[in-house]
Amino acid sequence: MADAVREELLALAAIFCGPHEWEVLSRSETDGTIFRIHTKAEGLLDADIPLELVFHLPVSYPLCLPGISVNSEHLTRAQCVTVQEKLLEQAENLLSEPMVHELVLWIQKNLRHILNQPETGNGSEKCTFSVSTTVDDGLWITLLHLDHMRARTKYVKTVEKWASDLSLTGRLMFLGVPDSSENVQSRCGLKWKEMQREND
Protein backbone atom coordinates (compact mmCIF):
# COMPACT_ATOMS: atom_id res chain seq x y z
CA MET A 1 0.00 0.00 0.00
CA ALA A 2 1.39 3.40 -1.01
CA ASP A 3 2.18 5.91 1.73
CA ALA A 4 -0.30 8.42 0.27
CA VAL A 5 -3.12 5.85 0.46
CA ARG A 6 -2.13 4.83 4.00
CA GLU A 7 -2.17 8.50 5.05
CA GLU A 8 -5.55 9.01 3.37
CA LEU A 9 -7.04 6.04 5.24
CA LEU A 10 -5.70 7.34 8.56
CA ALA A 11 -7.15 10.78 7.84
CA LEU A 12 -10.53 9.30 6.88
CA ALA A 13 -10.62 7.22 10.07
CA ALA A 14 -9.97 10.42 12.06
CA ILE A 15 -12.58 12.45 10.16
CA PHE A 16 -15.33 9.81 10.27
CA CYS A 17 -14.78 8.87 13.90
CA GLY A 18 -18.41 8.85 15.05
CA PRO A 19 -20.24 5.65 15.91
CA HIS A 20 -20.60 3.44 12.82
CA GLU A 21 -19.36 6.19 10.46
CA TRP A 22 -16.26 4.30 9.29
CA GLU A 23 -15.54 0.61 8.81
CA VAL A 24 -12.74 -1.16 6.94
CA LEU A 25 -14.29 -4.20 5.26
CA SER A 26 -11.13 -5.74 3.81
CA ARG A 27 -7.49 -4.91 3.24
CA SER A 28 -5.15 -6.78 0.92
CA GLU A 29 -1.78 -6.11 -0.72
CA THR A 30 -3.12 -7.62 -3.97
CA ASP A 31 -6.77 -6.42 -4.02
CA GLY A 32 -6.47 -3.08 -2.26
CA THR A 33 -8.72 -1.76 0.50
CA ILE A 34 -12.50 -1.76 0.80
CA PHE A 35 -14.19 0.42 3.42
CA ARG A 36 -17.59 1.84 4.22
CA ILE A 37 -18.52 5.40 5.19
CA HIS A 38 -21.91 6.30 6.65
CA THR A 39 -22.76 9.94 6.11
CA LYS A 40 -25.74 12.22 5.55
CA ALA A 41 -26.55 14.67 2.79
CA GLU A 42 -29.36 17.16 2.30
CA GLY A 43 -32.16 15.79 0.13
CA LEU A 44 -35.01 17.42 -1.75
CA LEU A 45 -37.14 18.28 1.29
CA ASP A 46 -34.31 19.84 3.33
CA ALA A 47 -34.11 16.59 5.30
CA ASP A 48 -30.84 14.75 5.77
CA ILE A 49 -30.68 11.49 3.81
CA PRO A 50 -28.45 8.77 5.29
CA LEU A 51 -26.00 7.39 2.71
CA GLU A 52 -23.84 4.30 2.85
CA LEU A 53 -20.84 4.73 0.58
CA VAL A 54 -18.53 1.77 0.00
CA PHE A 55 -15.20 2.55 -1.60
CA HIS A 56 -12.78 0.05 -3.10
CA LEU A 57 -9.30 1.48 -3.50
CA PRO A 58 -7.41 -0.81 -5.91
CA VAL A 59 -3.67 -1.26 -5.55
CA SER A 60 -3.07 1.28 -8.34
CA TYR A 61 -5.23 3.95 -6.64
CA PRO A 62 -5.09 6.99 -6.91
CA LEU A 63 -3.84 6.56 -10.48
CA CYS A 64 -7.13 4.77 -11.25
CA LEU A 65 -10.70 5.37 -10.14
CA PRO A 66 -11.94 3.84 -6.91
CA GLY A 67 -14.86 1.45 -7.03
CA ILE A 68 -17.88 3.15 -5.49
CA SER A 69 -21.07 1.57 -4.20
CA VAL A 70 -24.05 3.62 -3.00
CA ASN A 71 -26.89 2.48 -0.77
CA SER A 72 -29.70 4.28 1.01
CA GLU A 73 -33.10 3.18 2.25
CA HIS A 74 -34.37 6.67 1.38
CA LEU A 75 -33.42 6.53 -2.33
CA THR A 76 -34.72 4.49 -5.22
CA ARG A 77 -32.45 2.14 -7.16
CA ALA A 78 -32.31 4.62 -10.05
CA GLN A 79 -31.29 7.39 -7.66
CA CYS A 80 -28.57 5.21 -6.13
CA VAL A 81 -27.21 4.46 -9.61
CA THR A 82 -27.28 8.15 -10.57
CA VAL A 83 -25.47 9.14 -7.38
CA GLN A 84 -22.83 6.49 -8.06
CA GLU A 85 -22.38 7.69 -11.67
CA LYS A 86 -22.04 11.33 -10.56
CA LEU A 87 -19.47 10.36 -7.92
CA LEU A 88 -17.44 8.48 -10.54
CA GLU A 89 -17.63 11.46 -12.91
CA GLN A 90 -16.36 13.69 -10.12
CA ALA A 91 -13.61 11.18 -9.30
CA GLU A 92 -12.31 11.43 -12.88
CA ASN A 93 -11.49 15.08 -12.18
CA LEU A 94 -9.45 14.10 -9.13
CA LEU A 95 -7.30 11.30 -10.59
CA SER A 96 -3.74 10.93 -9.26
CA GLU A 97 -4.55 12.46 -5.87
CA PRO A 98 -6.32 11.14 -2.77
CA MET A 99 -10.00 11.84 -3.41
CA VAL A 100 -12.33 9.99 -1.06
CA HIS A 101 -12.86 12.85 1.39
CA GLU A 102 -13.38 15.27 -1.51
CA LEU A 103 -15.99 12.91 -2.99
CA VAL A 104 -17.85 12.63 0.32
CA LEU A 105 -17.87 16.42 0.73
CA TRP A 106 -19.00 16.80 -2.89
CA ILE A 107 -21.97 14.44 -2.50
CA GLN A 108 -22.95 16.12 0.78
CA LYS A 109 -23.14 19.46 -1.08
CA ASN A 110 -24.66 18.19 -4.33
CA LEU A 111 -27.07 15.35 -3.48
CA ARG A 112 -30.06 17.69 -3.54
CA HIS A 113 -29.18 18.91 -7.06
CA ILE A 114 -28.60 15.35 -8.31
CA LEU A 115 -31.98 14.20 -6.99
CA ASN A 116 -33.64 17.24 -8.54
CA GLN A 117 -32.58 16.19 -12.06
CA PRO A 118 -35.48 14.72 -14.06
CA GLU A 119 -33.62 11.58 -15.16
CA THR A 120 -33.02 10.63 -11.54
CA GLY A 121 -36.72 10.08 -10.90
CA ASN A 122 -38.43 9.71 -7.56
CA GLY A 123 -40.15 6.33 -7.77
CA SER A 124 -41.10 4.26 -4.79
CA GLU A 125 -38.79 1.29 -5.33
CA LYS A 126 -36.18 1.47 -2.58
CA CYS A 127 -32.47 0.89 -3.09
CA THR A 128 -31.89 -1.99 -0.71
CA PHE A 129 -28.73 -3.39 -2.26
CA SER A 130 -25.35 -1.98 -3.05
CA VAL A 131 -24.89 -1.00 -6.65
CA SER A 132 -21.99 -2.86 -8.21
CA THR A 133 -18.71 -1.02 -8.63
CA THR A 134 -17.22 -0.30 -12.02
CA VAL A 135 -13.87 -1.86 -11.17
CA ASP A 136 -13.39 -5.40 -12.50
CA ASP A 137 -11.68 -7.28 -9.68
CA GLY A 138 -12.00 -10.78 -11.09
CA LEU A 139 -14.16 -13.40 -9.42
CA TRP A 140 -16.37 -12.40 -6.51
CA ILE A 141 -18.38 -14.92 -4.54
CA THR A 142 -21.47 -13.97 -2.57
CA LEU A 143 -23.80 -16.28 -0.70
CA LEU A 144 -27.46 -15.32 -0.44
CA HIS A 145 -29.29 -17.37 2.19
CA LEU A 146 -33.10 -17.36 2.03
CA ASP A 147 -34.91 -18.78 5.01
CA HIS A 148 -38.53 -19.96 5.25
CA MET A 149 -39.15 -20.08 1.53
CA ARG A 150 -42.88 -20.54 1.01
CA ALA A 151 -43.23 -20.07 -2.74
CA ARG A 152 -40.16 -21.68 -4.27
CA THR A 153 -41.05 -20.81 -7.88
CA LYS A 154 -41.55 -17.15 -7.02
CA TYR A 155 -38.20 -16.99 -5.18
CA VAL A 156 -36.41 -18.68 -8.10
CA LYS A 157 -37.90 -16.17 -10.56
CA THR A 158 -36.92 -13.26 -8.32
CA VAL A 159 -33.32 -14.46 -7.95
CA GLU A 160 -33.10 -15.13 -11.70
CA LYS A 161 -34.33 -11.58 -12.36
CA TRP A 162 -31.70 -10.17 -9.99
CA ALA A 163 -29.02 -12.23 -11.70
CA SER A 164 -30.16 -11.04 -15.13
CA ASP A 165 -30.47 -7.36 -14.08
CA LEU A 166 -27.05 -7.35 -12.46
CA SER A 167 -25.35 -9.54 -15.11
CA LEU A 168 -24.46 -12.16 -12.52
CA THR A 169 -23.92 -15.85 -12.88
CA GLY A 170 -24.32 -18.35 -10.13
CA ARG A 171 -26.05 -21.37 -8.76
CA LEU A 172 -29.21 -21.59 -6.71
CA MET A 173 -29.13 -24.49 -4.26
CA PHE A 174 -31.81 -25.79 -1.94
CA LEU A 175 -30.43 -27.21 1.28
CA GLY A 176 -31.54 -30.73 2.11
CA VAL A 177 -33.19 -31.35 -1.26
CA PRO A 178 -31.21 -33.71 -3.52
CA ASP A 179 -30.71 -32.67 -7.17
CA SER A 180 -32.24 -29.26 -6.47
CA SER A 181 -29.51 -26.92 -7.73
CA GLU A 182 -30.41 -24.61 -10.58
CA ASN A 183 -28.19 -22.46 -12.76
CA VAL A 184 -29.12 -18.83 -12.13
CA GLN A 185 -27.67 -17.39 -15.33
CA SER A 186 -30.77 -16.71 -17.39
CA ARG A 187 -29.02 -16.90 -20.76
CA CYS A 188 -27.47 -20.32 -20.17
CA GLY A 189 -30.60 -22.34 -19.47
CA LEU A 190 -28.63 -25.38 -18.31
CA LYS A 191 -29.73 -27.11 -15.18
CA TRP A 192 -27.16 -28.31 -12.67
CA LYS A 193 -28.41 -31.84 -13.20
CA GLU A 194 -27.67 -31.62 -16.95
CA MET A 195 -24.24 -30.16 -16.28
CA GLN A 196 -23.47 -33.03 -13.93
CA ARG A 197 -24.40 -35.57 -16.62
CA GLU A 198 -22.06 -33.94 -19.11
CA ASN A 199 -19.18 -34.04 -16.63
CA ASP A 200 -19.74 -37.71 -15.70
C-alpha positions as CSV (number, residue, x, y, z in Angstrom):
1,M,0.0,0.0,0.0
2,A,1.4,3.4,-1.0
3,D,2.2,5.9,1.7
4,A,-0.3,8.4,0.3
5,V,-3.1,5.8,0.5
6,R,-2.1,4.8,4.0
7,E,-2.2,8.5,5.0
8,E,-5.6,9.0,3.4
9,L,-7.0,6.0,5.2
10,L,-5.7,7.3,8.6
11,A,-7.2,10.8,7.8
12,L,-10.5,9.3,6.9
13,A,-10.6,7.2,10.1
14,A,-10.0,10.4,12.1
15,I,-12.6,12.5,10.2
16,F,-15.3,9.8,10.3
17,C,-14.8,8.9,13.9
18,G,-18.4,8.9,15.1
19,P,-20.2,5.6,15.9
20,H,-20.6,3.4,12.8
21,E,-19.4,6.2,10.5
22,W,-16.3,4.3,9.3
23,E,-15.5,0.6,8.8
24,V,-12.7,-1.2,6.9
25,L,-14.3,-4.2,5.3
26,S,-11.1,-5.7,3.8
27,R,-7.5,-4.9,3.2
28,S,-5.1,-6.8,0.9
29,E,-1.8,-6.1,-0.7
30,T,-3.1,-7.6,-4.0
31,D,-6.8,-6.4,-4.0
32,G,-6.5,-3.1,-2.3
33,T,-8.7,-1.8,0.5
34,I,-12.5,-1.8,0.8
35,F,-14.2,0.4,3.4
36,R,-17.6,1.8,4.2
37,I,-18.5,5.4,5.2
38,H,-21.9,6.3,6.6
39,T,-22.8,9.9,6.1
40,K,-25.7,12.2,5.5
41,A,-26.5,14.7,2.8
42,E,-29.4,17.2,2.3
43,G,-32.2,15.8,0.1
44,L,-35.0,17.4,-1.8
45,L,-37.1,18.3,1.3
46,D,-34.3,19.8,3.3
47,A,-34.1,16.6,5.3
48,D,-30.8,14.8,5.8
49,I,-30.7,11.5,3.8
50,P,-28.5,8.8,5.3
51,L,-26.0,7.4,2.7
52,E,-23.8,4.3,2.9
53,L,-20.8,4.7,0.6
54,V,-18.5,1.8,0.0
55,F,-15.2,2.6,-1.6
56,H,-12.8,0.1,-3.1
57,L,-9.3,1.5,-3.5
58,P,-7.4,-0.8,-5.9
59,V,-3.7,-1.3,-5.6
60,S,-3.1,1.3,-8.3
61,Y,-5.2,3.9,-6.6
62,P,-5.1,7.0,-6.9
63,L,-3.8,6.6,-10.5
64,C,-7.1,4.8,-11.2
65,L,-10.7,5.4,-10.1
66,P,-11.9,3.8,-6.9
67,G,-14.9,1.5,-7.0
68,I,-17.9,3.2,-5.5
69,S,-21.1,1.6,-4.2
70,V,-24.1,3.6,-3.0
71,N,-26.9,2.5,-0.8
72,S,-29.7,4.3,1.0
73,E,-33.1,3.2,2.3
74,H,-34.4,6.7,1.4
75,L,-33.4,6.5,-2.3
76,T,-34.7,4.5,-5.2
77,R,-32.4,2.1,-7.2
78,A,-32.3,4.6,-10.0
79,Q,-31.3,7.4,-7.7
80,C,-28.6,5.2,-6.1
81,V,-27.2,4.5,-9.6
82,T,-27.3,8.1,-10.6
83,V,-25.5,9.1,-7.4
84,Q,-22.8,6.5,-8.1
85,E,-22.4,7.7,-11.7
86,K,-22.0,11.3,-10.6
87,L,-19.5,10.4,-7.9
88,L,-17.4,8.5,-10.5
89,E,-17.6,11.5,-12.9
90,Q,-16.4,13.7,-10.1
91,A,-13.6,11.2,-9.3
92,E,-12.3,11.4,-12.9
93,N,-11.5,15.1,-12.2
94,L,-9.4,14.1,-9.1
95,L,-7.3,11.3,-10.6
96,S,-3.7,10.9,-9.3
97,E,-4.5,12.5,-5.9
98,P,-6.3,11.1,-2.8
99,M,-10.0,11.8,-3.4
100,V,-12.3,10.0,-1.1
101,H,-12.9,12.8,1.4
102,E,-13.4,15.3,-1.5
103,L,-16.0,12.9,-3.0
104,V,-17.9,12.6,0.3
105,L,-17.9,16.4,0.7
106,W,-19.0,16.8,-2.9
107,I,-22.0,14.4,-2.5
108,Q,-23.0,16.1,0.8
109,K,-23.1,19.5,-1.1
110,N,-24.7,18.2,-4.3
111,L,-27.1,15.3,-3.5
112,R,-30.1,17.7,-3.5
113,H,-29.2,18.9,-7.1
114,I,-28.6,15.4,-8.3
115,L,-32.0,14.2,-7.0
116,N,-33.6,17.2,-8.5
117,Q,-32.6,16.2,-12.1
118,P,-35.5,14.7,-14.1
119,E,-33.6,11.6,-15.2
120,T,-33.0,10.6,-11.5
121,G,-36.7,10.1,-10.9
122,N,-38.4,9.7,-7.6
123,G,-40.2,6.3,-7.8
124,S,-41.1,4.3,-4.8
125,E,-38.8,1.3,-5.3
126,K,-36.2,1.5,-2.6
127,C,-32.5,0.9,-3.1
128,T,-31.9,-2.0,-0.7
129,F,-28.7,-3.4,-2.3
130,S,-25.3,-2.0,-3.1
131,V,-24.9,-1.0,-6.6
132,S,-22.0,-2.9,-8.2
133,T,-18.7,-1.0,-8.6
134,T,-17.2,-0.3,-12.0
135,V,-13.9,-1.9,-11.2
136,D,-13.4,-5.4,-12.5
137,D,-11.7,-7.3,-9.7
138,G,-12.0,-10.8,-11.1
139,L,-14.2,-13.4,-9.4
140,W,-16.4,-12.4,-6.5
141,I,-18.4,-14.9,-4.5
142,T,-21.5,-14.0,-2.6
143,L,-23.8,-16.3,-0.7
144,L,-27.5,-15.3,-0.4
145,H,-29.3,-17.4,2.2
146,L,-33.1,-17.4,2.0
147,D,-34.9,-18.8,5.0
148,H,-38.5,-20.0,5.3
149,M,-39.1,-20.1,1.5
150,R,-42.9,-20.5,1.0
151,A,-43.2,-20.1,-2.7
152,R,-40.2,-21.7,-4.3
153,T,-41.1,-20.8,-7.9
154,K,-41.5,-17.1,-7.0
155,Y,-38.2,-17.0,-5.2
156,V,-36.4,-18.7,-8.1
157,K,-37.9,-16.2,-10.6
158,T,-36.9,-13.3,-8.3
159,V,-33.3,-14.5,-8.0
160,E,-33.1,-15.1,-11.7
161,K,-34.3,-11.6,-12.4
162,W,-31.7,-10.2,-10.0
163,A,-29.0,-12.2,-11.7
164,S,-30.2,-11.0,-15.1
165,D,-30.5,-7.4,-14.1
166,L,-27.0,-7.3,-12.5
167,S,-25.4,-9.5,-15.1
168,L,-24.5,-12.2,-12.5
169,T,-23.9,-15.9,-12.9
170,G,-24.3,-18.4,-10.1
171,R,-26.1,-21.4,-8.8
172,L,-29.2,-21.6,-6.7
173,M,-29.1,-24.5,-4.3
174,F,-31.8,-25.8,-1.9
175,L,-30.4,-27.2,1.3
176,G,-31.5,-30.7,2.1
177,V,-33.2,-31.3,-1.3
178,P,-31.2,-33.7,-3.5
179,D,-30.7,-32.7,-7.2
180,S,-32.2,-29.3,-6.5
181,S,-29.5,-26.9,-7.7
182,E,-30.4,-24.6,-10.6
183,N,-28.2,-22.5,-12.8
184,V,-29.1,-18.8,-12.1
185,Q,-27.7,-17.4,-15.3
186,S,-30.8,-16.7,-17.4
187,R,-29.0,-16.9,-20.8
188,C,-27.5,-20.3,-20.2
189,G,-30.6,-22.3,-19.5
190,L,-28.6,-25.4,-18.3
191,K,-29.7,-27.1,-15.2
192,W,-27.2,-28.3,-12.7
193,K,-28.4,-31.8,-13.2
194,E,-27.7,-31.6,-16.9
195,M,-24.2,-30.2,-16.3
196,Q,-23.5,-33.0,-13.9
197,R,-24.4,-35.6,-16.6
198,E,-22.1,-33.9,-19.1
199,N,-19.2,-34.0,-16.6
200,D,-19.7,-37.7,-15.7
